[in-house]
Amino acid sequence: MNPPTITIRPSDVLAGVCARLASPSIVGPSPDGRTRPQSLAGGAVGIALLHIERAVAGHGDEATAHRWIRAAGREPVSIGRNADPFHGAPALAFTLHTARPLGGYRRAFAKLNDATITLTRQRLAAAHARIDRRDPLAMYEFDLVHGLTGLGLYHLHAHPDHRVSHDLVGYLARITEALGDRTAQPPWWLLSGLGGTPHPDFPRGHGNIGMAHGISAVIALLAYAILHGHDTPAARNALAVLCDWTDHHRHDDPTGTWWPGYVTPDATPRRHRPSWCYGTPGIARAQQLAGLALHDKARQQQAENAMLAVLRDTTQRDRLPEIGLCHGTAGLLQSACRMATTSTVLHRSAQLTAELPGLAAELASQLAAETHSDAELMDGVAGGALALHTAATDSPATGWDAFLALS
């Protein structure tokens, strides 16, 4: 006789993870600062997003969300050089913005928002000065995790009509402005390795197509801006130029459409595993948004076809043994959920949606088995739980995934 099959219910797994993450005492500082309270990636400010989303959606305990919010702000808040979209004042401001439906924190949010505006203006001034000097672009100036793209997503969601939001869209349009350096590379080419600093494996730099540190996040932001009140000729032109560049690096083979996470002058492009950070899910979501913003149905459908191919390819999905939003199954699921709900092609939306329950069940199984995994948002069970919650509720109640450039 065969042993009975044990069915893992995603709702039970989700409830179990949320119960496991109920107390902020589970998170303490690490030597590298990743789990500091005001770190979005690994600290309390990131885990607070899970409890805020659950409470706002009517599935969680509001008191638990407030405990995590207080824990996120228990240290002096960074507003200096190490403050960025994933740490310090901008990260806390984003989390409090998502918590608005719960009430409270108005004074704290106003102070954090003002600090983030000041910081953004300082970095915008430095970025424009760099372009005026015709110096090469640095990753930390513009990318989603450290730079002005991440700050731009915060401002466009928190106050789209504010002058700083307009200025950020203008800066990102300038990324396509020729530097006059007589090289064959585009002005967004990075003279560094994947970590943003010079590396012997990248003697001639690289072109970063990924979402976490590359041009796909800029594509997603410009598309979002055009769709939400910032439809300017400069933004449209920049978006078209960036999309044209990614088209030159797109690959179409029997397994589907894909883009490499990065390109170099000296190596054959490789297909990255289907993660949010450098793989097809994040890049395809950016391309879908660009298609919607530019009224380019062919681009939109191509992006959706690329995602559908990944969802149906078990060989690709097997390359994601981790659970996290950045490198694992949660990032694929969250990206797929957003693409399914945004698609304007009825049959394609239905096809994408049909693949979600199976992927959610896979993530639930991974979460159930990861009893000792880190609690954190980007690489741990908090992010996995948020993606599982999205799959169960169709769409986030708070727009928490804006920091991933998915909404």
N, C-alpha and C positions, 0 to 999 in steps of 0.2 A: 504494500500500500504506500502510495506517495504521501510525504508529509504535507500537512495543510499549508496553503499559501497564506502568508501574512501580508495583509494589505496596509500600506502606509498611507494614511490620509494626510494630505498637505495641510489641512486646517488644524489637525492635531499637532503636527510638527511645528507649525507657525506659533500656536499657543504655547508649546513647550519652550521654544526659543525665547519668546517674549517673557515668559516666567523666569527663565534662566538669566535674562538680562534685566531683571526688575530693579536690582540694587546697583547704584553707581559705585559701590565699594569694590566691584569686580575689576575696575579699571584703575591702574596706578601708573605713575610716570615711568618711562623707560630711559635708558642712557642716551638713545638717539633722538629722544623727544617725540617719537611717533605717537605715543599714547598719552601725551600731555593733555589735560582736559580740553584745551582750546584747539586741539588738532581735529580736523574733519575726518581725516583718513583713519585714525586709530584711537582717538580720544572720546571723551564724554560728549563733545559737541556733535560728533557724527552719530553716536548711538542715540542721542536725544531725538534725531530725526525719525528713527523707527517708532519711538513711543509717541511723538507728536503726530505722525501720520496715522497711527492706529487710533489714537484718541479722537482726532478730527474726523476720521472715517466712521467713528462709532463702534470700533471693535476693540478699543483698548482703554486703559485706566488713565484718566487725565492727571490724577495725582502722581502717577509714575512719571509721566512726561514732565511735570513741573520739577520733580526731584532731579531728573537728568539735566534739565535746563539750568537749575541752580548749580549742579556739579560742574557743568561746562564753564561757568563763570566764576569759579572759586579762586582762580589765580589772577594776578594783575594781567590785564589784557594787552597783548602785543599790538602796537601801532607803528612799529619801526620797520627796519629793513627786512626782518624775518616775518612780517605780516604779509599774507597773501591769501588767495581765495580758499586755500585749504588750512589756513592757520591764522589765529589771532582775530583782530577786529572784523575783517571781512567774513570769516567763517562763522563767527558768532552772530553777526548781523544777518547773514543768510538764514541761520537756524531760527532766530527770533522772528524773521519775516514769515517763515512757514508756520510759526506758532501763533500768528495773529488771531485765528479763529478761537483760540483758547482764552484770549483776553490777557490783560496785564502786560508788563514789560515795556510800556510805551516810552518811559524815560530812558531805560537802558537801551532800547532799540534806537532811539533818536541819537544818543551819544555815539553808539557804535556806527550808525549810518553816517553821521557827520565825519567821524574819523576815517571811515572808508572812502568817502567822497574826497577828503583832503589827500589821503594817500594816493587815490586814483589820479587826481589832478597832478600831483608831483610826478608820478610815473608817466603820465601822458606827456608832460612837458619834456621829460628826459627822452622819451621815445621820438617825439617830433624833432628834437634837437639832433638826435642820432640820424634820422632820415635826412634832415637838412645838411648834415655833414657828409652824407652819402657813405656812412659806415655800414658794415654788414649787420644783419639782424642777429640777435642772440635769443636763444630759446626762452630764457627766463623773462625777457621783455614781453613776449606775446602769448605764451602758451596757456592752456586751460588751468593747469595745476598751480603755476607760480605767477602767471602774468596777466596781461590786460584782457585777454579773451575771457578768462575766468571772472575777472572783475566786471567785464562788460555784461556777462550773463546775469550776474547779481543785479546790477543797476537796471538792466532792461526789464527784469522781473519785478524788482522792488519799486521802481519809479520810472517807467518808460518815457515819460514826458520831461524828465529833468534834463537840464543842459548837459550834465556829465554823460548821460546816455547818448545824446546826440554826438558829443565829442568823441566818445569811444567808437561809435560806428564810423566816424570820419577818420580816426586813426587807423582802424583795421582796413579801411579802403586804401589807405596810403601804403600798406604793406606790399601792394602790387606795383608801387611806383619804382621805376628803374633807378638803380643806384649809379649807373654810368661807370661801372668798374671794368667794363670790357671783358667780362667773363661770359661763358655760355650758359651760366646758371641763372635762375630767376632770383629776384630780390628777396625771396623768403627762404633761400638756401641757407643752411646753417653750417658754419665753419667749426663744427664740433662733432663729438660722438653723441650717442643717444642720451647720455646724462647731462648734456648741455655744456660740457667742458671739452677741451681738446683731448683726443684719444688716438693712440697709434693705429688702431684698427680703422680709423676714418681720417686718413691723411688729407683728403680733399673734401671733408665734410659730408653732409648728407641732406637729402630732401625728405622731410618728415611728413608722411601722409596720415599718420595716426590721429586718433581723437585726443588722447591724453596730452601729448606734447607737440602735435603737428597741425597741419593746415586744415584737417577735417573739422576741427573745433571752430576755426575761423569761418569756414563754409557754413557750419550750422548756425553760428551767431549771426552772420550777415543775412542768411535766409530768414531766421527768426525776426530780425530787425525789419526786414522788408515786409514781412507778413504782419507786423505789429506797429505800424505807424512811422517807420523810418525808410520809406521807399524813395530813395534818392538816386539820381543817375550815377553818382560815385559808388554807392553801395552795389547797385546792379552791375556796373562794369567790373568792379573788383570780384564779385561773386562769379561772373561769367569767366573771367580770366583764370581764377583758381580752379573752377570746374574743368576748364579746357586743359589745364595742366594735369589734373588727376585723370582725365580721359586718356591722355597720352601714356599713362602708366597703368591703365586698366588691362586686365587679362580676361579673356573669354576662352574657356576650354570645356571639355565634356562634363566636368564636375560643376560648372557654373561660372558666373562672373566673380572676379576677386581683384583686390588691389593689394600690393605689398604694403607693409607698414612703413617702410622707408625705402629710398633708393640712393645708390651711390654711383659714381662714375666707373667704378672698378669691379663691380660684382653683379651677378645675375640676380634679379629680384626674386624673393622667396615669398611664398604664401604663408602668412602668419596663422597661428591657431585662431579659432573664431572667438577671440576675446573682445571686450569693449575697447580696450586701450589702443591696440594696434591692428586688430583684425577686422574682418568684414562687417561685423555687427555695428560697430561705431561708425565706420566709414560709410556704410550703406545708409545708415540713418541720416547722416549729413547730406548725402546725395539725394535722398528722398525729400528732405526739407528744401534743398536747392531746387529740385524739380517743381515743388509746389510754389516756391517763391518766384521762379522764372516762368511759370506756366509751361514747363517743359515736360510733357507727359511721358516722352520716351525716356528721359533721365529718371523720372520717378518710378516708372515700371521696371526699368533696368535694376534700380536699387532694390526694389521689392522682390524681383526675381532672384537677385543675389542672396538676399536674406532667406528666401524660401529654399533655395538650394542648400544652404548651410543647415537649415532646420531638418531637411530630409536626408542629409548625408551623415550617417552614423559614424563614418570614419572621421569626419571633421569633429563631430560632437565628442567623440572619444578622446580628442586631444585636450579636453577640458576636465582634468581630474580634480581641479580646485572648485571651491564654491563661490568665490568672491565676485564683486562687481567689476573689479579691475581686470583680473586675469581668468575668471572662471565662469561657471554656468550662470550665475546670477546676472552678470553683465549681458550675456547673450539673451537671457529671458527678458530682462528689462528693455533692451533694445528692440526685441521682437514684439513685445507688447505695445510699445509706442508706435512701431511701424504699422502694426495691424490696425490700431485704432485710428491712425491718421490717414491710411490709404483711402483714396477717393475712387479706386477701382473696385467695384463690388465683389467680383469673383476673386480678385487677389486678396482683398481683406479677409474674405471667408477662408481662403486657403491658408493664409498666415495664422488666422485665429484657430483653425483646426489643429495646428501643430503645437499650440501652447500647452494644452493639458498634459501631453506626454512629457514635454520639457519641464513643466512644473513638477511633475511626479519624480523626474530624475533629480531635480534640485532638492525636493523633499527627502528623497532617499539619502542624498549626500549629507544634508543637514542632520538627519536622524543619526547618521553614523559618526558625525563629527562632534562627539561629546566633549572633546578637549581642545577644539579649535579656538582661536582668538575671537574675542567678542567684537572686534572692530568693524567699521563700516566698509572700507574698501576691499579688504582681503579676508574678512571674517564673517561670522554668522549674522551680524546685524544687517549687512548688505544683502545676504542671502534671504533673510526674512523679509526685507523690504520688497525684493523682487517677487517673492512668493505671494506677498500681500497684493502686489499690483496684479498678478495673474488671477487672483481670486476676486478682485474688485473691479476689474476692467481698466480703471484709470486712477492714479493717485489723487487723493483729496487735496493735497497741499502743493503739488508740483515739486516735491522734494528732489526729483532727478534733474532739475535744471542745472545743478552743479556738474552733471555729466554731459551737458549739452544735448540731452535727449528730449527736452521739452522747452 
